[in-house]
Amino acid sequence: MRTSVLALLAVVVSACSGAIMGGMVEPMTSATGGGSSGTGTGGGSTPATGGGSSGPTWQVERFACDAQATPDELPLRRLTQRQYLNVVNDLIARSGLGATDRTAVTTALRDELAPFPADRLVGVPGEKHGGFTRLDQALQQGHVDTSYTVATEAGRELTSTTARRTALVGACATDTSTANDAQCLRDFITRFGRLVHRRPVTPEDVTFYTSVAGTTPVDAAVLADVIGLMLTSPQFLYHFEEGDPMAAGPSPLDAFALASRLSFHFWQTMPDDALLAAAQDGSLLTEAGYAAQVERLFADARTNQALDDFFSQWWRNDELPPLNTRIGTPIFDAFAGANVPSATLHDEMNAEVLELARHVARTNASVDELLTSRRFFARSPALAALYGQPAWDGTGTPPEFVQPERHGLLTRAAFLASGSANTRPVMKGFRVRNGLLCTSIPPPPPGAMATPIPLSPDLTTRETVEQITEQPMSSCRGCHIGLLNPLGFVTENFDALGRVRTSQRLFSDDGMVRLEKPISTRTAPNVAGFFEPVDHAGQVHELMRQGEFQTCFARQYFRFTFQRMEDDAKDGCLLRSLQDDALAGKPMAEVLKAVALAPSFKRRDVR
């Protein structure tokens, strides 16, 4: 029965103090906002198929919107590693040098750029899993040292020959006259500085940069110093966003700050000439002009990298280890059989789920399609063989899975493989519950190890996990029965390489099959208030669609966009809009673009 869901939940998790981020979903008779009618894919009113039960309409709790709330102002944010590398390369590409010289400069800077520190994943405070590299704002000595070295080396390389100085600065820098040298330098600073600062330079900027010139303003060494000074400026290394300096509250970003925010969000690099021109002529500050630029940037292939970063980090693709490290051990070799994994197979698995996300974003499909799509994107023969069908050549409409057991996201190899001969039900469950549904899981008790469950000579992996984690009176029992194990058990009809199976082979130490036992996937998932048994991942996908997945999507994309954790009280309006659009079944592309169109994206928040 589903009529006493909350009471049952209290019993199930009596030994587990987890919480669902942003308000737990609960059964309600009505709700406001998008999708509240409970029809189609909106409010999630339909119970899971195959569960054998009907019950009250299930509605997810909406974020509360307080239009008067103002988020705390962000500190000055540095460029991420990816953004910094992109901007340096784009600046060289737009320097005016010929193709051969541009390639030579880029090659010369490659070793200097390499030490720039990689950003670490920063997630929910107190949790060790998940997060986004965009949130990492720690400043290391490596950032300072590398940016200085790159700046000085870029200055030397860009000015090292007469041809390069002529192309970069103009003929006035290399002619025989000295009368025009001072103006030549000022003109160069004005033109090149517009790219470096990502906005027009001020007269004060020009005076500052010319202060290093002395009596030889276009000498190669002087020009190199000026460029080095520019490339170590805060305007280059940070997101230097300006609004009304006198504002005591939210202030609209000026046109150039808005252009940069838009470009770095979608492309992770500086604005292109068209975007700078829209900022210059003021069209970016008009509703129609801004919407046109959002549409143009999102449609550009450069946005694919940002999509990949978002989904790869939200879905924790980095947790899939290399799959070939146990080749040569008798049990793994016997388990893998003809499907011996290569060193790149785990990357190919991750690439497949990212291609799914791009496909959803580019085909007007809804957020739900991320969960339920049966489209097949495996391009490598090795991955395709695990799915039992030929590799996709990348042309035309992607085919569907031929295996009926492949119900969607959780049945793709990237969510199933483990790097050993054994599946990891607990970690699979954790990835779904904590990563895809944003449920906070308490830390394990002392002595618990987040390591693969050892193979048993006579028990399936599920039986072993149940024996270890579900003992009566155990401190593990509440979390494992109520939150973790069911969401891992439901995909135990796939092995540790992601292959369909109906039984599990149990091996002796020398790789011989000792026993073969049938697999059970029947479990009570505790998703969307549904506690009755389901039999396969497709039913779990339907439950996840009832609101928790869309709500988690809203949270995660907010964090990715604004490079900070959300504040439910102060960010509720945008979170609510994202949540409602996702619940209403709007195309995911429209939901993603709507963030950039939101008022809070276009302003600078000041306490």
Secondary structure, DSSP 8 states (H G I E B T S, - for coil): --TTHHHHHHHHTTT---EETTS--EE-S---STTTT--TTSS--S--TTSS---S-EE-------TT--------EE--HHHHHHHHHHHHHTSS--HHHHHHHHHHHHHHHTTS-----B-STT-SS--BGGG-----HHHHHHHHHHHHHHHHHHTSSHHHHHHHH-GGGTSS--TTHHHHHHHHHHHHHHHHHTS---HHHHHHHHTT-TT-TT-HHHHHHHHHHHTTSHHHHEE-----TT-SS-EE--HHHHHHHHHHHHTSS---HHHHHHHHHSGGGSHHHHHHHHHHHHHSTTHHHHHHHHHHHHTTGGGS--S-TTTTSHHHHHHHTT----TTHHHHHHHHHHHHHHHHHHTT-BTHHHHH--B----SHHHHHHHTS----S-SS--B-SSTT--SGGGSGGGT--SSSS--HHHHHHIIIIIIS-EE-----TT---S-----SSS-HHHHHHHHH--TT-TTHHHIIIIIHHHHHTTTTB-TTS-B-SEEEEE-TTS-EEEEEE----B---BTTB-S-B-SHHHHHHHHTTTHHHHHHHHHHHHHHHTS---TTTSHHHHHHHHHHHHTT-BHHHHHHHHHHSGGGGEE---
